[in-house]
Amino acid sequence: MESFIARESRLSEKERRNLHILDSIRRGGEISRADISKETDLNIVTVSNYVGKYIKSKLVFETGLDISTGGRRPELLKLNRQYGYSLGIDLGAPHLSIDTSLRVVLMDLSGSIVAKKNVKKEKCSFDKLSEKVLDLAGDIVDSAGIDLRSLRGIGVGIWGVMDRYKGTVRYAVEDEQIVSYAGLLNQLEMRFGVPSIIEHDATLAAFGERWSGIGAGAIADNLIFMCSDSSCGLVIRGELYYGASKSAGELNLNPPYVGEGEIADNCWESYEHGCCMRSRGIDLGIQARARGLVKESPDEGGAILNEAGGDVEKIDLDCVVSASEKGDELSRKILEEAGSYLGAKMSFLINLFNPEVVVVGRGIEKAGDILFSAVRRSVKKWGYDETVKIVKILPTSLGEDVVAVGAAGLVVQDFFAKV
């Protein structure tokens, strides 16, 4: 299988070969030059020349001999994991209606997580958020005991509509419409002395599943990663799709306003209209729906209320999921309705892009089989048979680490290309 290239600009021939060869070694664990040649469609002489340089720089080791099928036994190659490391940072999901964290992973060149840390995300300004990120990243580097000279770069995942030309993102943090992220990147580069990149969290999640995940998502040439119903990352024909202004992947229309913060009287005004083009939030509106129903019918919502310790205002997604797992009918109905809504939105994307795999993440995946069964029924209802019969709808294989892993992996891939 050809290496997964996540690029925004064209790679030189040397960079492309570096990436293909080194990623083949990374994925193979231990691999011969002949097998690299088969995987990359590069002739054995070219592969040997590149590998010779990697061995000389100690980026790659020769580890032993493979079983021979006749003739001389081929030597196996393996990445030197400790040659370099990358940091992946996830600034957290957009809304606090679901339990979410600032998350940092430290990854070696093989794609293995060496260490990770997280802190619960709280409502704060972007400046305060940046301070927490710097402290968290510093803590993980210090506790892992790595030499800063071996750190190759830092990747950051952020939620919102990005404008890379202005260095801003819209709706990145609660109560802030547009913020600049350039300051955070500058602070990271000054603190750690390495280049930093920032990318949309859904795009990084799609990259993480394709580059470091397991199962169908890791081999799909056409993949959609849905951050609940808010945004998506797109892999098309084996490459990340960014769009003309690098803002692709938003799953919402920009709501029309008629006055000072007043939304026009249409489907934006209430979830009850069922418009699938409006985001209900990272928890699919499950928290708000459950609280409303419990207030209306306390007896019927008793199981959910018990999970919240008797306090309606403490009802969240986890309470609804927990109650559903214990057989509560109201909780099941709430999750099924949310899944039906998400499936309608998903079916539009499936009809449009015809992917092999749609991966769902950003926390909503923990709603489990009840939600996913409803999603699949809805997709079957709204999607065309020709597209639906192909697609697999799966929860993320990387769990809460998916964005941070994608961020760190993107740094590793950039390092491979520029060796």
C-alpha positions, -999 to +999 in steps of 0.1 A: +000+000+000+013+034-009+023+057+019-004+082+030+007+117+021-009+146+039+004+176+020-008+211+012+019+218-014+037+196-038+066+175-026+099+173-044+108+139-058+134+134-031+109+143-004+083+120-018+108+091-019+120+098+016+084+097+028+075+066+010+106+046+021+106+057+057+069+053+062+072+018+047+098+010+074+077+026+101+046+006+092+066-026+086+084-026+119+111-047+103+113-049+066+137-058+038+149-035+010+131-058-015+098-054+003+102-017+004+108-017-033+076-036-039+056-014-016+069+019-030+073+009-067+109+022-065+137+001-079+159-017-055+190+004-063+172+036-055+159+021-022+193+009-013+209+043-020+183+061+003+185+035+030+223+037+030+220+074+039+195+066+067+218+040+081+248+063+080+229+090+100+216+063+124+180+070+116+176+034+105+192+002+118+199-032+102+185-057+126+191-091+112+183-115+084+150-124+070+140-159+058+153-165+023+132-177-006+164-186-024+198-170-027+212-146-001+191-139+030+179-103+030+188-079+058+160-063+077+156-026+085+141-009+115+136+027+125+156+041+153+127+052+174+148+074+197+162+094+168+135+119+173+102+127+189+072+149+182+045+166+204+009+165+194-015+189+212-053+188+212-069+220+223-101+202+232-136+199+218-155+232+212-183+229+238-182+220+275-215+201+273-193+170+270-164+161+292-133+172+273-097+178+279-066+196+267-044+167+256-007+163+248+010+132+235+047+126+230+054+103+201+085+086+188+093+082+151+076+049+149+043+064+158+042+049+193+030+071+221+059+075+247+039+096+271+007+115+273-011+140+297-043+158+298-062+183+320-099+190+320-109+218+297-125+248+314-141+280+301-114+305+297-098+331+273-075+319+245-045+335+263-053+315+294-057+284+273-023+290+257-007+292+291-021+258+301-009+243+268+026+255+273+027+242+309+012+208+299+037+204+270+066+214+293+055+189+319+053+160+295+087+167+280+103+170+315+087+139+329+097+118+298+133+129+303+140+134+266+167+157+252+150+188+237+175+185+208+157+153+197+123+170+195+115+175+158+084+196+160+050+203+175+015+199+160-016+215+174-052+207+167-078+235+170-115+236+165-132+262+143-132+278+108-095+285+101-081+314+081-045+306+075-038+338+057-048+359+087-037+333+113-071+333+130-099+308+138-136+315+142-155+301+173-123+285+187-131+291+223-164+298+240-175+334+241-148+344+216-159+347+180-125+351+163-091+346+179-055+346+166-035+314+170-002+329+158+008+339+193+004+303+205+026+289+178+053+316+184+053+308+221+057+271+215+086+277+191+103+300+215+098+276+244+109+244+227+131+257+198+113+236+171+089+244+143+052+243+152+021+237+129-016+241+136-044+223+119-081+218+121-089+191+147-111+171+124-084+171+097-059+158+122-083+132+134-088+119+099-050+118+095-045+101+128-070+073+119-054+068+085-018+071+097-018+054+131-053+038+136-063+002+133-089-016+112-108-003+081-099+033+087-062+027+084-064+013+049-093+034+034-084+056+005-116+076+010-124+084+046-145+109+065-138+116+102-168+133+118-163+153+150-198+146+161-220+168+139-198+199+139-170+193+114-153+166+094-119+157+081-116+144+046-093+118+030-099+117-007-080+092-029-054+087-002-047+124+005-060+149+030-084+174+015-080+210+028-100+230+003-091+262-016-087+284+015-078+254+037-111+257+055-129+226+043-148+203+066-173+225+083-207+208+086-229+238+093-243+268+075-234+302+088-266+312+107-283+343+094-287+372+119-314+399+118-301+421+145-279+422+176-271+385+180-307+377+170-310+347+147-336+347+119-368+328+125-361+295+108-346+261+116-317+278+135-341+288+162-350+254+176-337+218+175-373+207+172-373+216+135-349+187+129-327+206+104-296+184+099-276+214+086-275+229+121-250+216+146-266+205+179-232+206+196-205+182+203-229+160+223-256+161+196-278+181+220-283+150+242-276+169+274-301+197+267-327+172+255-323+150+286-325+179+310-356+192+292-374+159+293-366+152+329-379+186+339-411+179+320-416+144+333-396+138+365-411+103+370-403+091+335-368+106+338-360+091+372-333+068+359-314+096+343-318+119+373-304+091+396-273+090+374-269+128+380-272+124+418-307+139+418-296+173+403-311+181+369-283+206+361-257+178+364-273+156+337-248+151+309-240+127+281-225+102+305-256+101+327-278+093+296-254+066+284-251+050+318-289+050+322-294+035+288-269+007+296-291-002+326-322-005+304-338+029+308-363+035+279-362+073+279-324+073+276-325+049+247-351+071+229-328+102+234-298+084+220-317+069+191-332+103+182-297+118+183-283+089+162-311+093+136-303+130+133-266+124+129-273+097+104-292+121+082-263+145+082-238+117+076-259+103+047-255+136+028-217+133+031-218+096+021-239+104-010-216+133-018-181+117-013-189+079-015-162+069+012-153+034+022-153+045+059-169+071+081-153+074+115-171+091+144-153+107+173-148+137+196-164+120+226-199+112+212-187+077+202-189+066+238-227+067+234-222+032+221-242+007+201-276+023+207-264+055+190-245+038+162-273+014+154-296+044+150-270+062+128-267+032+105-305+029+102-308+065+094-280+063+068-297+033+052-329+054+051-315+086+036-285+073+016-284+058-019-280+020-020-249+024-043-230+044-016-245+028+015-236-007+006-199+002+005-195+023+036-185+012+071-195+035+100-172+031+130-162+047+162-126+061+163-100+034+170-078+059+188-103+072+213-097+105+230-061+106+217-071+108+180-065+145+174-032+147+194-020+115+176-028+130+143-010+163+152+021+144+163+020+121+133+018+150+109+050+163+124+067+129+119+056+127+083+070+162+076+103+152+093+105+120+071+100+141+039+127+165+048+154+141+060 
